[in-house]
Amino acid sequence: MLLPWHMLRYIMPVVVALVWAGIFSFVPEPHRRRINAVLIGGAGAAYISGGSFGLGELAFTAVVSAVAYLGLRSWTFIGVGWLLHTGWDILHHRRGAPLIPSLPDSSFGCAICDPVIALWCFTGGRSPRELLQWWRGWRRAEGVPGLAPDIG
């Protein structure tokens, strides 16, 4: 069964976020964290040229730049930066001032994609393999029944 076309506006941003995390899983730490910190700093300035919120655009960029700086040493701050950007995406979407003017749903898609990236950041920006090991360790620590021990 094929999905209706209108569902793609909800699904594709999640796919983009998962691809983002997958691609960055090939970058070794600490470079992975540092690159993501720089990228959230750039994302904070994404709407400046539109000027929809006047000087608020500059203030938001300053706040996200500070959060990105803190993100150079902490995945948590990178995740916070993506959540801040999510809020900014929602405000721009509601105002009718999308990130990409020729794509009216671009801010809407960004508002779906960004929290998925933030969630990945809150787990420490781990690769899929590291996430699985982290999940297994957490479940083992919680004493979840039926969890097989690691082999090897």
N, C-alpha and C positions, 0 to 999 in steps of 0.2 A: 504494500500500500504506500502510495506516495503522499508526502506531506503537502498540505496546501501551501501555495506560494507565500501567503501572508505570514506563515509560521517561520519563514527564513529570517525575518527581522528579529526574532527572538533566539533562534538557534545559532545563526552564524556568529554573533558576537561571542557566544560561549566557545564555539569552535576556534575562533581567533585567539581567545585567551588561553585555551589549552595548547594550541600550536605555539604561542608565545612561550609558555612554560616548557614545552617540549624542546624547542630550539635552544633556550637558555640552559637547559640541563646539560648541554654539551660544553658549556663554558665552565671551567673549574673555579671553585671558590679560592680566594675572595673576589676574583674578577667579576664573577656573576653578580654579586651583591653591588659592587661599585658601579658596574655598567647600568644596572637597574636603578640605582640612585640617581645617576646622571639623567637617565631617560625620564624619570618622574619629574625631575627638575625642568626638563624641556616640555613635558606634557603640561606643566603648570602655566606655561606661557603660550599654549596652543591657541587660546582665544583672543589674545591681545589685539591682533590686527582688526578684529571685528568691532571692538570697542562698545559692545552692547551695554556693559555696565560701567562705562566711563572709567573713573579712577579706581573703581573696585577691581577692574581687570589687573591693574598694576599691584594693588594691595594683595590680591589673591596670588599673583605670581611671586611676590615677596614671601608670603607665608609658605607656599609650596617649595620655594627655593630653600628656605630654612629647614623645612622638614626633609628635603632631599639631602641637605648637608648632614643632618643627623642620620640619614639613611646610609651614608657611607660606612657606618659602623653597626647598623642595626636594621635587620629585615623588617622589624616592627614598624619603624618610621616610614619605610618604603610603602608598606601596606596602608599606613595612615594617609600617606600622600595620594595613593590610588583612591581611597575612600573620599578624601577631600575633592579630588577630581571628579568622582562620581556625582557628588552634590552639585558641582559647577556644571557638569553635563546636563543634569536635570533642569537646572535653572535656565540654561541656554535653550534647551529643547522647549521648555514651557514658554519662553519668550519668543520662540520662532527664529532664533539666531543660531543655526546649526554650525558645528565645527567646520564642515565643508559645505559652503553655500549651495553648491549644485546637487548635494545629497541631503534632502530635508530630514532624513532619519539618522544622519551621522551622529549627532549628539545622543540620540536615543540608544543607538547601538553601542556607543562608547559607555553609556551609563549602565549597560548590561555587562559589557566586557570588563570594565575596570574592577568591579567587586570580585570577579572571579580571579583576576590577577592579584588583587589584595589578599584574598584567601590563601593563594599560593605563597605570597610573601609572608603571611602570618605563620605558615608552617616552616618558615626558614628558607624559602626558595629552593627547596630540594628537588633533585632529579626524580623521575618516576621510581627508579630503583631505591633511592634514599627514602622516598616517601613510604614505600612498601616496608622497608626495614624499620622506619620510625613507627609506622602503624602497628606492626607486629610487636615491637618492643613496648609500645603503650598498652596494647591489649594484654600482653603477658604481665606487665606491671599491675594491671587492673584485675588480674586473675580470671580472665574470660575463659570459661570452660570450653573444651574442644579445640583449643588452639594447639596445633602440632608444634613440637620443638624444632628449631632449626637443625638441618642436617649438615654436617660438615664441621 
